[in-house]
């Protein structure tokens, strides 16, 4: 389950508005056949990807790996599996979905493939998708729940906030190992591409007028050829803010300049990027915090995280950097 969690956290924020989910498939003798994670809303779920790779390894036939549509993978597995998973155990961080959404229900697929057992970290908090546990048990599959449940619960923070309050907001910053935030580029190219992938998934990006003027950024998702989110620029004097900055010229998005946060109410998935001043302004409005920590030392503005109590949810490496997710207060 820990391996499934680690894989899922790599895609935290990238699956919005879906939850991040990880899965691992074990063979008859306890060997790891596959580790997978849901990567993007509308794409195959973690269980399907784990079964896809597991089938290729067990059968020796890699044809299934050419499929990327969830329904096609479902159909292929149902047509060709012939009991190949009957001695397998599937670990998954979240209860398999039990409804037709953008993809077919994972519970129905598992019920028909009949692995020996399914180990589940946490029940699905979404009533529309829950019921997978009961469906698996009805099919005669051994089901165990509550494995590393607290860790699986932390993974669901963005999704649960979306479910309960209708929005999820997080603050992102980059810092060096000694906590400095400036000057110049701090994080690796892989970390910057990851930020662009997050921009592609959010609805609104918030930045301070001070940063916009100083850096004149594009604030798009060009490194992954993704979609540029709408932008909210916070400044004390909106009427005097220059509209000649590059971010205003990015097509297919709306840029707002305001002295207040009313625009946040119009968006579900919101990311803020900035320094200490914006961090303090937005702290009470944020649900989570994301930092990219580079292994370098240089003088500059002091770190944000030392200013308020934050609890680490998870950290993992990207290239030479460390990516860390935090929640408010003490967990």
Residue pairs with C-beta under 8 A, 6 or more apart in sequence:
1 24
1 91
1 93
1 119
1 121
1 147
1 148
1 151
1 152
2 148
2 151
3 22
3 24
3 32
3 35
3 91
4 22
4 23
4 24
4 35
4 37
4 46
4 91
4 92
4 93
4 121
5 22
5 93
5 121
5 148
5 151
5 152
5 155
5 314
6 22
6 316
7 22
7 23
7 24
7 35
7 36
7 37
7 46
8 20
8 21
8 22
8 37
8 38
8 46
8 93
8 155
9 20
9 22
9 155
9 314
9 316
9 325
10 37
10 316
11 20
11 37
11 38
11 39
11 40
12 20
12 155
12 158
12 314
12 325
13 20
13 158
13 170
13 198
13 201
13 202
13 271
13 290
14 20
14 39
14 40
14 197
14 198
14 201
15 21
15 38
15 39
15 40
15 41
15 201
16 41
16 158
16 162
16 168
16 201
16 202
16 269
17 41
17 159
17 162
17 268
17 269
18 38
18 41
18 159
19 38
19 94
19 155
19 156
19 158
19 159
20 37
20 38
20 155
20 156
20 158
20 159
21 37
21 38
21 45
21 46
21 47
21 92
21 93
21 94
21 155
22 35
22 36
22 37
22 38
22 46
22 92
22 93
22 155
23 34
23 35
23 36
23 37
23 45
23 46
23 47
23 49
23 50
23 90
23 91
23 92
23 93
24 32
24 34
24 35
24 36
24 50
24 90
24 91
24 92
25 32
25 33
25 34
25 35
25 50
25 51
25 53
25 54
25 88
25 89
25 90
25 91
25 115
26 32
26 33
26 88
26 89
26 90
26 91
27 33
27 54
27 58
27 87
27 88
28 87
28 88
33 50
33 53
33 54
33 57
33 58
33 88
34 49
34 50
34 51
34 52
34 53
34 54
34 57
35 50
36 46
36 47
36 49
36 50
36 52
36 53
37 46
37 49
38 44
38 45
38 46
38 49
39 49
40 201
41 102
41 201
42 102
42 103
43 68
43 70
43 103
44 52
44 68
44 69
44 70
44 73
44 103
45 70
45 96
45 97
45 103
45 106
46 92
46 93
47 90
47 92
47 96
47 106
47 109
47 110
48 70
48 73
48 74
48 103
48 106
48 109
50 90
50 92
51 73
51 77
51 85
51 90
51 109
51 113
52 64
52 65
52 67
52 73
52 77
53 65
54 85
54 88
55 61
55 64
55 77
55 80
55 81
55 84
55 85
56 62
56 64
56 65
58 84
58 85
59 80
59 84
61 80
64 73
64 76
64 77
64 80
67 73
67 76
70 102
70 103
70 104
71 103
71 104
74 104
74 109
77 109
77 113
78 109
78 112
78 113
81 113
83 114
85 113
85 114
85 115
85 116
86 114
86 115
86 116
87 116
88 115
88 116
89 115
89 116
89 117
89 118
89 119
90 110
90 115
90 117
90 118
90 119
91 118
91 119
91 121
91 147
92 118
92 119
92 120
92 121
93 120
93 121
93 122
93 152
93 155
94 120
94 121
94 122
94 124
94 152
94 156
95 120
95 122
95 123
95 124
95 129
95 130
95 132
95 133
95 145
96 105
96 106
96 107
96 110
96 118
96 120
96 132
96 133
96 135
96 136
97 103
97 105
97 106
97 107
97 124
97 129
97 132
98 105
98 106
98 107
98 108
98 124
98 129
98 130
98 131
98 132
98 135
99 105
99 128
99 129
99 131
101 128
101 129
105 132
105 135
106 132
107 131
107 132
107 135
107 136
108 135
110 118
110 132
110 136
110 139
110 141
111 135
111 136
111 138
111 139
111 141
112 139
114 139
114 140
114 141
115 141
116 141
116 142
117 141
117 142
117 143
117 144
118 136
118 141
118 142
118 143
118 144
119 143
119 144
119 147
120 133
120 143
120 144
120 145
120 146
120 147
121 145
121 146
121 147
121 148
121 149
121 151
121 152
122 145
122 146
122 149
122 152
122 153
122 156
123 130
123 133
123 145
124 130
124 132
125 156
125 159
125 160
125 163
126 159
126 163
133 143
133 145
136 143
137 143
154 313
154 314
154 327
154 331
155 314
157 287
157 288
157 313
157 327
158 168
158 170
158 287
158 288
159 168
161 167
161 168
161 287
162 168
162 268
162 269
166 268
167 264
167 267
167 268
167 269
167 270
168 268
168 269
168 270
168 287
168 288
169 264
169 269
169 270
169 271
169 272
169 285
169 286
169 287
169 288
170 270
170 271
170 272
170 286
170 287
170 288
170 289
170 290
171 271
171 272
171 273
171 274
171 278
171 279
171 282
171 283
171 286
171 288
171 289
171 290
172 195
172 198
172 271
172 272
172 273
172 289
172 290
172 291
172 292
173 181
173 273
173 274
173 275
173 279
173 290
173 291
173 292
173 304
174 181
174 186
174 187
174 191
174 291
174 292
174 293
174 294
175 181
175 186
175 291
175 292
175 293
175 294
175 303
175 304
175 305
176 186
176 293
176 294
176 295
176 296
176 297
176 298
176 300
177 293
177 294
177 295
177 296
177 297
178 297
178 298
179 302
179 303
179 305
179 306
180 297
180 298
180 299
180 300
180 301
180 302
180 303
181 275
181 276
181 300
181 301
181 302
181 303
181 304
182 275
182 300
182 301
183 300
185 192
186 292
186 294
186 296
187 195
187 292
187 294
187 321
188 294
188 318
188 319
188 320
188 321
189 319
190 318
190 319
190 321
191 292
191 294
191 318
191 319
191 321
191 323
192 223
193 223
193 224
194 292
194 318
194 323
195 273
195 292
196 220
196 221
196 222
196 223
196 224
196 226
197 221
197 224
197 226
198 271
199 205
199 219
199 220
199 221
199 226
199 227
199 228
199 229
199 271
200 221
200 224
200 226
200 227
200 229
201 269
202 229
202 269
202 270
202 271
203 229
203 230
203 267
203 268
203 269
203 270
204 229
204 230
204 231
204 232
204 263
204 264
204 266
204 267
204 269
204 270
204 271
205 219
205 229
205 230
205 231
205 232
205 270
205 271
205 272
205 273
206 231
206 232
206 234
206 264
206 270
206 271
206 272
206 273
206 274
206 278
206 282
207 217
207 219
207 231
207 232
207 233
207 234
207 272
207 273
207 274
207 278
208 233
208 234
208 235
208 274
208 275
208 277
208 278
208 281
209 233
209 234
209 235
209 236
209 241
209 257
210 235
210 277
211 217
211 273
211 274
211 275
211 278
212 233
212 235
212 245
212 247
213 242
213 245
216 245
216 246
216 247
217 246
217 247
218 228
218 246
218 247
218 250
219 228
219 229
219 231
219 247
219 250
219 273
220 226
220 228
220 247
220 250
221 227
221 228
221 229
227 252
228 250
228 251
228 252
228 253
229 253
229 271
230 253
230 254
230 255
230 256
230 267
231 247
231 253
231 254
231 255
231 256
232 256
232 258
232 263
232 264
233 241
233 255
233 256
233 257
233 258
234 258
234 259
234 261
234 278
234 281
235 241
235 257
235 258
235 259
236 259
237 259
238 257
238 258
238 259
241 257
247 255
248 255
256 263
261 282
261 285
264 270
264 285
272 278
272 282
272 286
275 301
275 304
276 301
276 302
276 304
276 307
279 304
279 307
280 307
283 308
286 328
287 327
288 313
288 325
288 326
288 327
289 305
289 310
289 325
289 326
289 327
289 328
290 323
290 324
290 325
290 326
291 304
291 305
291 323
291 324
291 326
292 318
292 321
292 322
292 323
293 321
293 322
293 323
293 324
294 320
294 321
295 320
295 321
295 322
305 326
308 328
309 328
309 329
309 330
310 326
310 327
310 328
310 329
311 326
311 327
311 328
311 329
311 330
311 331
312 324
312 325
312 326
313 325
313 326
313 327
313 331
314 324
314 325
315 322
315 323
315 324
315 325
316 322
316 323
317 323
